[in-house]
Amino acid sequence: MSNFLTVAARQRLAVRRHPVPTTPSSERRASKARAAVDAHFAAIDPERTLTASELSAKLSAVVREAGGELALAKQLGVSSPLINHVRNGHNDVGRKLAEALGYEMLVVYVPLRRGGDAG
């Protein structure tokens, strides 16, 4: 399902240089994709979402609970250098590590705030 949401999110959020001709069937597909993305985002509990830095901090706590980076890496099925690089700020938390920690990685793009725009 995450692959579908990635495609749907791209369709919804993509900025196209050239307009794409639409047909009734492509409009229906786009509408279904938008509805799927909307439903997915509606199901997200804002109180349980984390920023990348919050997830990195959580990773440090999980490492301590697991007894070290190597032990956690074996439990999660990722490399210990990956965990070390994320904890030291050399890498961001990627999709694989986020999912291993029980989180889904979503990237959201929002409009820029310009001068007098409210928002």
Secondary structure, 3 states (H helix, E strand, C coil): CHHHHHHHHHHHHCCCCCCCCCCHHHHHHHHHHHHHHHHHHHCCCHHHCCCHHHHHHHHHHHHHHHCCHHHHHHHHCCCHHHHHHHHCCCCCCCHHHHHHCCCCCCCCCCCCCCCCCCC
